[in-house]
Amino acid sequence: MKITEERLKQIIKEELERVDEQEEAQEESDTKTLTAFRKFLLELSKDVSRLKGVSTNEIKTTAQLILNVLESMPKGEVSRYVAQTNKFLDKKLGGK
């Protein structure tokens, strides 16, 4: 089967358009996820004010953990460690 130059150009154009559409959809999804995460953090900051009797050490340690997680997120290195930490905490707290 012989493909003409014009047909080859059309196929390439269609594929590039498909890739562009997929990238746009991913960017839109990422934006929605980031917006939801921001809202979650804002709500979480309100919940923190309700904590009573928490030691200074607990506050400092948790704050440093949050900073480390946020700094590591763009590198894509954090989800595995957070999942392990969540599993550990769930067991400690009598959860799953």
C-alpha positions in Angstrom: 0.0 0.0 0.0 1.4 3.3 -1.0 0.7 6.5 1.0 0.8 9.7 -0.9 2.7 12.7 0.5 -0.5 14.6 0.9 -2.1 11.7 2.9 1.0 11.4 5.1 0.8 15.1 5.9 -2.9 14.7 6.8 -2.2 11.8 9.1 0.6 13.7 10.8 -1.7 16.8 11.2 -4.5 14.7 12.7 -2.1 13.0 15.2 -0.6 16.4 16.2 -4.2 17.7 16.8 -5.0 14.7 18.8 -1.9 15.1 21.0 -2.7 18.8 21.5 -6.3 18.0 22.6 -5.0 15.4 25.1 -2.5 17.9 26.5 -5.2 20.5 26.8 -7.5 18.1 28.6 -4.6 17.1 31.0 -3.8 20.7 31.7 -7.4 21.4 32.5 -7.6 18.4 34.7 -4.4 19.4 36.5 -5.7 23.0 37.0 -9.0 21.6 38.6 -7.0 19.3 40.8 -4.7 22.1 42.0 -7.7 24.4 42.6 -9.3 21.6 44.7 -6.1 21.1 46.6 -5.9 24.8 47.4 -9.4 24.8 48.7 -8.6 21.7 50.8 -5.6 23.5 52.3 -7.7 26.5 53.1 -10.3 24.4 54.9 -7.5 22.5 56.7 -6.1 25.8 58.0 -9.5 26.6 59.5 -9.6 23.2 61.2 -6.1 23.7 62.7 -7.5 26.6 64.8 -9.7 24.0 66.6 -6.9 21.9 67.9 -6.4 22.1 71.6 -3.6 20.8 73.8 -1.1 20.1 71.0 2.5 20.4 72.0 4.9 22.8 70.4 7.0 19.8 69.2 4.0 18.2 67.4 3.2 21.5 65.7 6.8 22.1 64.6 7.3 18.5 63.4 4.0 18.5 61.5 4.7 21.9 59.9 8.1 20.7 58.7 6.5 17.5 57.3 4.0 19.5 55.4 6.7 21.8 54.0 8.8 18.8 52.9 5.8 17.2 51.2 5.0 20.4 49.4 8.6 21.0 48.3 8.8 17.4 47.0 5.5 17.3 45.1 6.8 19.0 41.9 9.6 16.4 41.7 7.0 13.6 41.7 8.8 11.9 44.6 6.3 12.2 47.4 3.2 10.0 46.8 4.9 6.7 47.6 6.2 8.1 51.0 3.0 9.7 51.9 1.1 6.5 51.1 3.5 4.6 53.5 3.1 7.3 56.2 -0.7 7.2 55.9 -0.7 3.4 56.2 1.5 3.6 59.3 -0.7 6.3 60.9 -3.9 4.4 60.1 -2.5 1.3 61.9 -1.3 3.5 64.8 -4.7 5.2 65.1 -6.6 1.9 64.9 -7.9 2.5 61.4 -7.6 0.2 58.4 
